[in-house]
Amino acid sequence: MLTEQRYDIILKLLEERKSVTVTELRELLDASESTVRRDIIALDKAGKLTKVFGGAVALNHKVTAYEPTVAQKSELNKEEKKKIARYAASLIAADDFVYLDAGTTTG
């Protein structure tokens, strides 16, 4: 497939879906991952799309990177977190080793 044909397919897909991943494009275009990444970089430099980690988004599609603070997250879904804790605790037997990672639910 010619480069321009791939570009057209990528841009048409972005019109429809607003975002696309490298993996999706690789399968759709039957091209290598490096070819898809080069295409995305070229289209980004040409101002046709916005390159993002793992893929691309349409120019008119707003991408936000807002992440609530830990304090904000700890106030969300409190009852659900308590239910998860009770259930998880019921699965622990004597002499079990339990590792708790970071997070407001495990907290």
C-alpha positions as CSV (number, residue, x, y, z in Angstrom):
1,M,0.0,0.0,0.0
2,L,1.3,3.5,-0.9
3,T,2.1,5.9,1.9
4,E,-0.6,8.4,0.7
5,Q,-3.2,5.6,0.8
6,R,-2.2,4.8,4.4
7,Y,-2.4,8.5,5.3
8,D,-5.9,8.7,3.8
9,I,-7.1,5.7,5.7
10,I,-5.7,7.0,9.0
11,L,-7.3,10.4,8.6
12,K,-10.7,9.0,7.6
13,L,-10.6,6.7,10.6
14,L,-9.8,9.6,12.9
15,E,-12.8,11.6,11.4
16,E,-15.1,8.7,12.4
17,R,-13.6,7.6,15.7
18,K,-11.7,10.7,16.9
19,S,-8.8,8.5,18.2
20,V,-6.9,5.4,17.1
21,T,-4.1,3.2,18.5
22,V,-0.9,2.1,16.7
23,T,-2.1,-1.5,17.2
24,E,-5.4,-0.9,15.5
25,L,-3.7,0.9,12.6
26,R,-1.1,-1.8,12.3
27,E,-3.8,-4.5,11.9
28,L,-6.0,-2.4,9.6
29,L,-3.2,-1.3,7.3
30,D,-1.3,-4.7,7.5
31,A,1.8,-2.7,8.1
32,S,4.6,-2.9,10.6
33,E,4.4,-1.0,13.9
34,S,7.4,1.2,12.8
35,T,5.6,2.1,9.6
36,V,2.5,3.1,11.4
37,R,4.5,5.2,13.9
38,R,6.3,7.0,11.1
39,D,3.0,7.7,9.4
40,I,1.6,9.2,12.6
41,I,4.7,11.3,13.1
42,A,4.6,12.6,9.5
43,L,0.9,13.4,9.8
44,D,1.5,15.1,13.1
45,K,4.3,17.3,11.7
46,A,2.0,18.1,8.8
47,G,-0.7,19.3,11.2
48,K,-3.2,16.7,10.2
49,L,-3.6,14.9,13.6
50,T,-2.2,15.0,17.1
51,K,0.3,12.3,18.0
52,V,-0.3,10.9,21.5
53,F,1.2,8.1,23.5
54,G,0.2,4.8,21.7
55,G,-1.6,6.4,18.8
56,A,-3.2,9.6,17.5
57,V,-6.3,11.8,18.0
58,A,-8.1,14.0,15.6
59,L,-7.1,17.7,15.7
60,N,-10.6,18.8,16.8
61,H,-10.7,16.2,19.6
62,K,-9.7,17.7,22.9
63,V,-7.4,15.5,25.1
64,T,-7.1,16.3,28.7
65,A,-4.7,14.9,31.2
66,Y,-6.6,15.8,34.4
67,E,-6.1,13.4,37.2
68,P,-7.9,13.9,40.5
69,T,-5.8,14.2,43.6
70,V,-5.5,11.3,46.1
71,A,-7.5,13.3,48.6
72,Q,-10.3,13.7,46.0
73,K,-10.1,10.0,45.0
74,S,-10.3,8.9,48.6
75,E,-13.7,10.7,49.0
76,L,-15.2,8.8,46.0
77,N,-17.1,5.6,46.3
78,K,-16.5,5.2,50.0
79,E,-19.2,2.6,50.6
80,E,-18.0,0.5,47.6
81,K,-14.4,0.6,48.9
82,K,-15.6,-0.6,52.3
83,K,-17.5,-3.5,50.7
84,I,-14.4,-4.4,48.7
85,A,-12.3,-4.3,51.9
86,R,-14.8,-6.6,53.8
87,Y,-14.9,-9.1,51.0
88,A,-11.1,-9.1,50.5
89,A,-10.6,-9.6,54.3
90,S,-13.0,-12.5,54.2
91,L,-10.6,-14.3,51.7
92,I,-7.6,-14.1,54.0
93,A,-6.8,-17.1,56.1
94,A,-4.4,-17.6,58.9
95,D,-0.7,-17.5,57.8
96,D,-1.7,-16.0,54.4
97,F,0.7,-13.4,53.0
98,V,-1.1,-10.3,51.7
99,Y,0.6,-7.5,49.7
100,L,-1.3,-4.3,49.4
101,D,-0.2,-1.9,46.7
102,A,-0.8,1.9,46.7
103,G,-4.2,3.3,46.0
104,T,-7.3,4.8,47.6
105,T,-9.2,1.6,47.5
106,T,-6.5,-0.4,49.2
107,G,-6.0,2.4,51.7
